[in-house]
């Protein structure tokens, strides 16, 4: 499992359902972005190759001791150096965005998309990796469309199983109306710049600070509190302090400049909060315009002001959108349901492993 940002939350959610399944004996390998290892000391080494080399080393240790029935790689950045493993062990790759998807948002990620021969070689390598896998899990239809269009995969090879939220942990809390109460806005984004944090601060100062207050959860240390702005750092996925901030909020704002399927939005929806965000990545599959939230242009702080002001003037609309957001999570983004679907699929794939007769007692479903 890729051990960064929302992927950590995904791994944490998935693990609780894997651990409850007595038919599964799993080896968990969390692959960090940074590890102070030899790969971090090589200048200009692409992060996906760095992750893949770490993943190969971790998997090699397990595969040297026993045979596995199935290898699950989340995300595609872990698979580049594992083609030989994928030949021997049925392998499933899951991803929330394809390399081509990321290239379309390169500016938001402060990177430059590859071009020319480098781009063709990169695409060919990923196409080979995807083709070698027994199956792929797209976290959205947006991902599946790219896999089919850009990497020429047959549609029936790609299953769509979205990220999910534990709806028992994340749930709405009624707000008690009080005269003069300020509307509480919440932003959660580790990468403050890419997630639109500066646009949100501009919007807050331009037209929201007089009637709202803003809680910011981020890893950016340069953001200062003040003028009804509170900054929270060091909060971990699914932690009680993080849930408390969602419970206290009235509205969730994420004017992200580049994203796939951010967990923070699903947590906000599960908490019964209307969402104001941008139409990038797969966000159009999470938020329904005018029903569970609004989309705004990420480059226009005034659009954020207008959306928040309109909602704040209609408490009934805020409540209705919050209920719709919660219902959407219960129906389509329930972690228990979606994780169990994935586990069932991995069990199905595990039966495809050729039976060599070697050490049958060590086989892992």
N, C-alpha and C positions, 0 to 999 in steps of 0.2 A: 504494500500500500504506500502511495506517495504521502509523505508525512509533512504536508504544508497546508496552511490556510484551511479552507473548508474541507479539504480531503481528510484532515485529522478528525473533524466532526463526523464525516461519513464513516471512517474506520471505527470510531467509538460507537456509533449507532449500530453498525453492522455486527460488531463483535458481540454485543449483548445478545443478539439473536442466534449467532453461530454458537456461542457458549451454551445456550439453552437447548441446542439440538444434539441429542445423544447419538445421532447417526453421523456426526462429524467430529473428526479429530484434526484440528487445524494447527498449522504452523504460521504464526504471524510475523511478518517481516516489515517493519516500518522503515522507509527509505527517506532520509532527511535531505533537504536542499543543501545544507552545509554540514560538513562533518569533520573539518580540519584534517582531511586525509590527503593521500597523494593526488587525488583527482581535483581537489580544491587548489592545489599548488600549481596546476597546469594552467597558464594564462590563456584566456579566450576559448577555453573548452566549453562547448554548448551545454547548457544546463541539462537538456534531455539526455545527452550522451553521458554526462556525469552521473545522473540518476540511474541510467541503465547499467553502467559499470558497477555501481554499488549494488543494484538489484541482482546482477549476475553473481557477484561474490556471495551475497546472502543466500541466494537459492542454491548455489553450488555446495555450500556447507550442509544443507538439508539433503540434497539429492545424493551426496556422497555417502550418507548413512542409510537411506531407505528410498524405496520407490513411492512416488505419489500417484494418486489416481487422477488428480486434476491440479493445474496451476492457474491461479487467478491473479492477474496483473491489473492494478489500478494505479496509474493511468498508462497511456501508450508510451510515455517517456521512460518507463521501466523495461520496455520490451525490446529495445533496439539491439541489444547484445545477447539475446536469449533464443535465437532461432534454433540452435541445436537442442535446447531444452524443449522447445515447442514441438520439435519433431518426435521426441520420445514420450512426451507427456501431454495429453489433451489440455489445451490452454485457452482461457477466455480472457479477453482484454476489455476493460470498461474505460470510458472516457466521457468527460463533460464538454470537450471541444476538440476538434481535429486540428492537426497542424495548419491546415488551410484556413480553418476558422480563426485560429490565433493570428495568422498572417493578416487577415482582414482587419484586425484590431491592433496591429503592431504599434501604432503611435501611442495608444493608451498604455501599453506595456513598456514604453520607452525603448523599443527595439526596432530594428529595420528588417523587413521580410527579405529572405534570400531571393535572388534573381538568377536568371540565366542557367548555366550548367549546374551551379550549386543547388538551385531550386529543383531542377529536374532530378538530380541524384538523390536529394532528400525525399522528394515525393516517391521516387521508385523504391527507396529503402522502406519507407513507411508502408507502401502498397504491398511489398513483400511480407512485412511483418503482419499486417492485417490479414493477408491471404493465408499465411501459415496458421493463424489462430483457428480453432474449431468454431468459435463464435465470438461476437462482439456485443457489448452492452452499451448502448447509447443512453445517456442520462436525459435526452430530450429528442424530439423529432428533428430538431435543428441539427443535431449531431448525426443522426441517421441519414438525413438528406445529403450531408457532406460526404459521408462514407460511401454512399451509393454514387453520387455525382462525381466527386473528385478522386476517389480511389477505386472506382469501378467494382465495388463489391455487390454481390447479389442481395437484393433487399431482404430475403429470408434468412440471411446470415447474421443480420443485425436485429437484436431485440431492444426495445425501448423500455427501460425500467428506471424511472426517475429517482433522484435523491428523495429521502423521506425524513420526517421529523417524528420523534417520539411524542405522540399527542397526549400521552399521560403526563409527561414532564412539562410540555409547553401547552398552556391553556389560557383562555381569557380570564381576566379579573375585572369585575365591574368597577367603574370609577364613580366615586361619590361626587355629585355636582356641588359646587360651592361658589358663592358670589365672588366675583373677581378672580376666580381661579385661572391661571395661565394654561394654555394648551401646551402639553409636554411632547416635544419632538425627540425622536431617537435616531441616531446614525450609528451603524456598526460596520466597520471596515478596517482591516489591518493595513491595507495599502491605501493610505488616506488620499493621496493624489489621484490614483487611478479610480478609486471608488467615488470620486466627485466631491470629496470633502471640502475643498477650497471653494467650489461653486456654492456649496451649501452654506458655508460661512459668509460668503458675499450676500447670499439671499437673506440670511438671518439679519445681518447688519443693515441691509437696504430696506427691509420692510416687515420683519417678523419679531424683532427684539422687543417691540413695544407691547406685544400681547402673548408671546410664546417664550418658552425656555427650552434649551437644547442640551441633550446628553450625547456626548461623543465617546464611542468606544473604539480605540485605534491603537496601533503600535507605533504611531508617529510621535516621537518625543517632543517635537518642536511646537506642538499645538498648545496654546495657553488658554486656561479658563478665564472667565470674566464676563460681565454684562449678560447674566442669565445663561452662560455657557459653562457646562461642567464637562471635564475630560476624565475619562476612566481608562486606565492601562493595566495590563497584566491579567485581564480576565480570561479564563480558560473556557473551552467549549463545554456547553451544558452545565456550567457552574451556577451555583445559587445566586451570586451577585449579578450575573448576566441576566438570569431569568427575572430577577427583581426589577431590573431596568425596563425590560419588556413589559412587565406587569404594570409598572407605573406610567408607561407612555400612553399617549392618545393616538399617535400617528408615527409611521416609520418612513424615513426618507433615505434614499440611496440613489443619488443622481450619477450613477456610475458611468464612466467613460468607456469601459471595456470589461466584459464579464461573460460568463457562461450561464450557470444556474446557481447563483449565490445562496448559500445556506441561510444567511441572515434574513433574507426575504421570506423564506419558508418559515423560519422561527417567528418572524413578525406576524405572518398570516395565521399561524397556529395560535398565536397569542391574541388573535382577534383585532389586529391593527390594520387600518387602511394603509396602503403603500403608495408612495409617490416615488417613481423611479424613471429610468430611461428605457427605450425600446432597443436594447442591444442583446446580442447573444440569443439565449432561449427565454428571455424574460417575458416575451409575449405569450409563452406557454404557462407561465406561473401566475401572472397578474392579468385579470380581465378588465379592460378599460371601462371605467364608469361603474363597475360592479364591485370589484375588490380594491380598486385603486386607480391612479392616473399615471399616464406617461407624459414626461416633459422633455423638451430638448436639453441635453446635458450641458450645452454651452450658454444657456440663458438663465441666469439666476432669477430674473424677474418672473419667468414661467413657474419657478418653484414657489415664489411668493404668491403668485396668483392662485395656484392650486391649493396651497395650504390655507390661504385666506378664505377661499370659497368653501372649503370643507369646514373650517372652524366656525363659519357663520351658520352651519346647518348641522347641529348635533345629531339629528335623526339620521342624516346621511352618513355621518361618521359611524354610528352604531350599526346601520344596515351594511355598510361596506365591511366592517369588522366581522359581522356574522357570515357574510359571503366568503370572506377570506378564510375563516376557520373551516367552513364547509368544504371549500376547495381542497384544503389540506387533508381533511378527513377522508375525502373521496379519492384523491389522486396522489397525495404525498405523505401517506401514513408509513412511517419507517417500518413498523412491524409487517405490514402487508408487503411492501416492496422488498424488504430484506429477505423475507421468506420466499418470495418469488425468485430472487437471485439464488438463494441456497438450493432451492429445488432444481433450478437450471444447472447449477454446478454438479449436483448429484447425478443428473441425467448425463451430463458431459463426461463424468468420471467413468461411466460404464463403457465409454468408447476406447479406453486404454487397452492396447493389445495385451492379452494375458500370456506373459512369457513363462509363467510357472515359477518365477524366481521370488523367493521370500513372500509367499502369499499372505502370511500372517502380519506383514507390515503394511499391507495396503490400506490407504486412508480414503474414506469416502469424501 
